[in-house]
Amino acid sequence: MRHFGHIAPEVRQRLFHQEPCEFTADSPARLLSAALGATLYSPATRPRLADDIVKQASLGVVSMVLCLEDSIGDEDVLEGEQNLVRQFADLDSRADVDLPLLFIRVRNPEQISDLVRRLGATVRLLSGFVFPKFTEERGIPFLEALAAAETASGRRLFGMPVLETPELMYRESRVDALEGIARAVDKYRDRVLALRLGVTDFCSSYGLRRAPDMTAYDVQIIASVIADVVNMLGRADGTGFTVTGPVWEYFRVPERMFKPMLRHSPFLEGQAVELRERLIEHAMDGLLREISLDQANGLLGKTCIHPSHVLPVHALSVVSHEEFSDAQDILRPERGGGGVLRSAYTNKMNEVKPHRAWAERTMLRAEVFGVANEDVGFVELLAAGIPG
């Protein structure tokens, strides 16, 4: 699989200075954690789930979570488990079908070993599990169950903890909770692919819900949690993990209070005025703003609950030609001693030692999402990715 692999090769060649790399479920964890992109959630009870997975893969989705937790009712869990076993068997029977990375969001640790046993040989299609409401005390049993399931199945399986409990919201318990989570995930570092933020649950602790013309960063109590999670768990010194962006809840907005957050000029230059109107109509201007703020705050990828959110996440994850040029200059071997240099675009200072971690992270993103050609921006990437 590869990002933008659903676009015709000649179109990719026009868009990209460096095309996204190909990867598989067996690729190195460091690469996969960066490549997750827009992780699309789907209830595990969907009767045509196998068809949905194949369809979404053909439209550019590279990671999906099949949910047995909050997206279905308590009374539907058993049917959801049975449906997953049936749908995995269906997927396994299809020859030469490209599949995304598949994860199952479970409710309790016991489900992990039970599902792996019931999936049998089709577990080869599974990349791992998502652990809800993760804390040190609650999370260790999930991680232990994951390690046991990996041994029993002979299949490499990853875990993605979701950070969403009140202990992380409340100031008096936040640091202790984060320190506990850090101890738990560090012990199982090789099995933790990414940490996911459950902002909807954070909001519920205070009876809040952000409006479609506001981002998570406009809700200060939520922004403070994101900042502390990245501060303690997302460091670039080798101790940190990939932290993914929060879900965007909206996909159509009938009325708005504030002006749209999308400037006219990029769409006029790209002759895509109708695309701008469509994005605004479906609340995508808020999503695009939030994705940009996710990246500025150290997050990579995003939880998505609607297929229309996938392309914006991927389009804004592509490295610009300018970013790539800066990162290349900073990482040149002859710059190992440090120093300051003017950027190739002659519009900024690149300070080699302080900017090195940014450059390394940028080059990893360039590997999985590609580098846009010099004259290509997110508008062209969005327009090219929309099915005709």
C-alpha positions in Angstrom: 0.0 0.0 0.0 1.0 3.6 -0.4 -0.5 7.0 0.3 -2.2 8.4 -2.9 -1.8 5.0 -4.4 -5.4 5.3 -5.7 -4.4 8.2 -8.0 -3.2 7.4 -11.5 0.6 7.2 -11.8 0.8 10.0 -14.3 -1.1 12.3 -11.9 1.2 11.3 -9.0 4.2 12.1 -11.2 2.7 15.6 -11.8 2.0 16.2 -8.2 5.0 14.8 -6.4 8.7 15.7 -6.4 9.2 12.5 -4.4 6.3 10.0 -4.4 5.1 8.3 -1.2 6.9 5.1 -0.5 5.2 1.7 -0.6 4.8 -0.2 2.7 3.1 -3.3 4.1 1.8 -4.4 7.4 5.2 -6.0 8.0 7.2 -2.8 7.5 9.2 -1.4 10.4 7.2 0.0 13.3 8.8 3.5 12.9 7.6 3.7 9.4 4.1 2.4 10.1 3.5 4.8 13.0 4.2 7.7 10.7 2.2 6.2 7.9 -1.1 5.7 9.8 -2.5 8.9 8.4 -6.3 9.3 8.7 -7.3 6.2 10.7 -11.0 5.5 9.8 -13.2 4.1 12.5 -16.1 1.7 11.6 -18.5 -0.1 13.9 -17.7 -3.8 14.0 -21.4 -4.6 13.5 -21.6 -3.4 9.9 -23.1 -6.3 7.9 -21.0 -5.6 4.8 -17.8 -4.7 6.6 -15.5 -6.6 4.3 -16.9 -4.7 1.3 -16.5 -1.4 3.1 -12.9 -2.1 4.0 -12.0 -3.0 0.4 -13.9 0.1 -0.9 -12.1 2.4 1.5 -8.7 1.0 0.7 -9.4 1.7 -3.0 -10.1 5.3 -2.1 -6.9 5.9 -0.3 -7.5 4.7 3.3 -4.4 3.0 4.7 -5.5 2.3 8.3 -8.9 1.4 9.9 -10.2 0.6 13.3 -13.1 -1.9 13.6 -14.8 -0.8 16.8 -16.3 -3.0 19.5 -16.4 -0.2 22.1 -18.2 3.2 22.1 -19.5 3.0 18.5 -21.8 0.1 19.3 -24.3 -0.7 22.1 -23.5 -3.0 25.0 -26.1 -5.4 23.7 -24.4 -5.6 20.3 -20.9 -6.7 21.5 -21.4 -10.4 20.9 -22.8 -9.9 17.4 -19.9 -7.5 16.7 -17.4 -10.2 17.6 -19.1 -12.8 15.5 -19.4 -10.4 12.6 -15.7 -9.7 12.8 -14.8 -13.4 12.5 -17.2 -13.7 9.5 -15.9 -10.6 7.8 -12.2 -11.5 8.2 -13.0 -14.9 6.7 -14.6 -13.1 3.8 -11.6 -10.8 3.3 -9.2 -13.8 3.5 -11.1 -15.5 0.7 -10.6 -12.6 -1.7 -7.5 -13.0 -3.9 -5.2 -10.1 -4.7 -7.2 -7.5 -2.8 -5.2 -4.6 -1.2 -6.2 -4.1 2.4 -5.4 -1.3 4.9 -3.8 -1.8 8.2 -6.6 -3.3 10.3 -7.0 -2.8 14.1 -9.8 -3.9 16.5 -10.9 -1.7 19.3 -11.7 -3.9 22.2 -13.5 -3.3 25.5 -11.5 -5.5 27.8 -8.2 -7.5 27.7 -10.0 -10.9 27.6 -11.4 -10.0 24.1 -7.9 -9.9 22.7 -7.0 -13.6 23.2 -10.5 -14.7 22.5 -10.7 -12.9 19.1 -7.2 -14.0 18.1 -8.3 -17.6 18.8 -11.5 -17.3 16.9 -9.9 -15.5 13.9 -7.6 -18.4 13.5 -5.5 -18.2 10.3 -7.2 -14.9 9.3 -5.4 -13.2 12.1 -2.7 -12.6 9.4 -4.9 -9.7 8.2 -4.8 -8.0 11.6 -2.2 -5.4 12.6 -3.3 -5.0 16.2 -5.7 -3.7 18.8 -6.8 -0.3 20.2 -7.1 -0.1 24.0 -9.8 2.3 25.3 -9.5 4.5 28.4 -5.8 3.7 28.9 -4.2 4.3 32.2 -1.2 2.5 33.8 -3.4 0.3 36.0 -6.0 -0.4 33.3 -3.5 -0.6 30.4 -1.0 -3.1 31.7 -3.5 -6.0 31.4 -4.2 -5.0 27.7 -0.5 -4.9 26.9 0.1 -8.3 28.6 -2.9 -9.8 26.7 -1.4 -8.3 23.4 2.0 -9.9 24.1 0.4 -13.3 24.9 -1.8 -13.1 21.7 1.3 -12.3 19.6 3.1 -15.4 21.0 0.0 -17.6 20.5 -0.7 -16.5 16.9 2.9 -16.1 15.7 1.8 -12.8 14.2 3.3 -9.4 15.1 0.6 -7.3 16.7 0.6 -3.7 17.8 -1.3 -1.8 20.4 -2.7 1.7 20.2 -3.7 3.0 23.6 -6.4 5.7 23.7 -5.8 8.5 26.2 -9.2 9.7 27.2 -9.8 9.3 31.0 -10.8 12.0 33.5 -7.5 11.5 35.3 -5.8 13.2 32.3 -8.3 16.0 32.3 -8.1 16.9 36.0 -5.1 19.1 36.8 -4.5 17.5 40.2 -4.1 14.0 38.7 -2.8 14.7 35.2 1.0 14.5 35.9 0.7 11.3 37.9 -1.6 9.8 35.2 0.9 10.7 32.4 3.8 9.3 34.4 2.0 6.0 34.9 1.1 5.8 31.2 4.7 6.5 30.3 5.9 3.7 32.5 3.4 1.3 31.0 4.0 2.0 27.3 7.8 2.2 27.8 7.8 -1.3 29.2 6.1 -2.5 26.0 7.7 0.1 23.6 8.1 -2.4 20.7 4.4 -3.2 20.7 3.0 0.4 21.0 2.5 1.8 17.5 1.0 5.1 18.5 -1.0 6.9 21.2 -4.4 8.2 20.3 -6.2 11.1 21.9 -9.9 10.7 22.9 -10.9 14.3 22.9 -14.7 13.6 22.8 -14.3 11.8 26.2 -12.2 14.7 27.5 -15.0 17.1 26.6 -17.6 14.9 28.3 -15.9 15.4 31.6 -17.0 19.0 31.5 -20.2 18.7 29.5 -18.5 20.4 26.5 -18.7 19.9 22.7 -16.7 22.0 20.3 -18.6 23.7 17.5 -17.8 23.1 13.8 -16.2 26.5 13.5 -13.9 25.9 16.4 -10.9 23.5 16.7 -9.8 21.5 19.7 -7.2 24.1 20.3 -9.9 26.8 20.8 -11.2 24.9 23.8 -8.5 25.8 26.2 -9.0 23.0 28.7 -8.6 20.5 25.9 -5.6 22.3 24.4 -3.9 22.1 27.8 -4.3 18.3 27.9 -2.9 17.9 24.3 0.0 20.1 25.2 0.9 18.0 28.3 0.5 14.7 26.5 2.9 15.8 23.8 5.2 17.3 26.4 5.5 14.0 28.3 4.9 11.3 25.7 5.8 12.9 22.3 9.4 14.0 22.8 11.8 13.8 19.9 14.7 12.5 22.1 14.0 8.8 21.5 11.7 8.4 24.5 8.5 9.6 22.8 5.8 8.0 20.7 3.7 9.1 17.7 0.6 10.9 19.1 -2.3 11.1 16.7 -4.8 14.0 16.3 -8.3 14.0 17.8 -11.4 13.1 15.9 -13.3 15.7 13.9 -17.0 15.1 14.5 -18.7 17.1 11.7 -19.3 16.3 8.0 -22.1 18.8 7.2 -23.0 22.1 8.7 -26.3 23.8 7.9 -25.5 27.1 9.6 -22.4 28.8 10.9 -21.7 31.8 13.2 -18.2 32.8 12.1 -16.6 33.3 8.7 -15.1 30.3 7.0 -11.5 29.6 7.8 -10.3 29.0 4.2 -8.7 31.8 2.3 -9.9 32.5 -1.3 -6.5 32.9 -2.9 -5.2 29.3 -2.9 -8.4 28.1 -4.5 -8.4 30.9 -7.1 -4.8 30.1 -8.1 -5.7 26.4 -8.4 -8.9 27.2 -10.3 -10.8 25.3 -7.6 -13.4 27.8 -6.3 -16.2 25.1 -6.3 -14.0 22.8 -4.2 -13.6 25.6 -1.6 -17.4 26.0 -1.4 -17.9 22.3 -1.1 -15.3 22.1 1.7 -17.0 24.9 3.6 -20.4 23.4 3.1 -19.2 20.1 4.7 -17.3 21.8 7.6 -14.0 20.9 6.1 -12.5 24.4 6.7 -12.6 23.7 10.4 -11.1 20.3 9.9 -8.3 21.7 7.7 -7.5 24.3 10.3 -7.4 21.6 13.1 -5.1 19.3 11.0 -2.7 22.2 10.6 -2.8 22.9 14.4 -2.3 19.2 15.1 0.9 19.2 13.1 2.1 22.5 14.7 1.5 20.9 18.1 3.5 17.7 17.4 0.7 15.4 16.4 0.7 13.2 13.3 -2.3 11.5 11.7 -5.8 11.7 12.9 -8.8 9.7 14.1 -11.6 9.9 11.5 -15.2 8.9 11.7 -16.2 9.8 8.1 -14.5 8.8 4.8 -14.6 12.5 3.6 -12.1 13.4 6.3 -9.4 11.1 5.0 -8.2 13.0 2.0 -7.8 16.4 3.8 -5.6 14.6 6.5 -3.4 13.0 3.8 -3.2 16.2 1.6 -2.0 18.3 4.5 0.4 15.6 5.6 2.4 15.8 2.3 5.7 17.6 2.8 6.0 20.8 0.8 9.0 21.2 -1.5 10.2 24.1 0.7 10.0 22.0 3.9 11.9 19.2 2.1 14.6 21.6 0.9 15.1 22.9 4.4 15.3 19.5 5.9 17.8 18.3 3.4 20.0 21.3 4.0 19.9 20.8 7.8 20.8 17.1 7.6 23.7 17.3 5.1 26.7 15.4 6.6 28.9 18.4 6.3 26.6 20.3 8.6 27.2 17.9 11.5 29.1 20.6 13.4 26.1 22.9 13.5 25.9 26.5 12.3 23.3 28.7 10.7 22.4 28.9 7.0 20.0 30.8 4.9 17.3 28.6 3.4 17.3 27.7 -0.3 14.1 29.7 -0.6 15.9 32.7 1.0 13.1 33.4 3.3 14.2 32.0 6.7 17.1 30.9 8.9 17.9 27.2 9.3 19.8 26.6 12.5 21.3 23.1 12.1 21.4 21.8 15.7 18.1 23.1 17.0 16.2 22.3 13.8 17.7 18.8 13.4 14.9 16.9 15.2 12.3 18.7 13.1 14.3 17.9 9.9 14.5 14.2 10.8 10.7 14.0 11.5 10.0 15.9 8.3 12.1 13.4 6.2 10.2 10.5 7.8 6.9 12.2 6.8 8.3 12.8 3.3 9.0 9.1 3.0 5.5 8.0 3.7 3.4 10.9 2.4 5.7 12.2 -0.3 7.1 15.6 -1.3 4.9 17.9 -3.4 6.4 19.5 -6.5 7.5 23.1 -6.1 4.3 24.5 -7.7 1.9 22.1 -6.0 -0.1 23.0 -2.8 -2.8 21.3 -0.7 -5.5 22.5 -3.1 -4.1 20.5 -6.0 -3.6 17.5 -3.8 -7.2 17.7 -2.5 -8.6 18.1 -6.0 -6.6 15.3 -7.5 -7.6 12.9 -4.7 -11.4 13.4 -5.1 -13.0 10.6 -7.2 -14.3 11.9 -10.5 
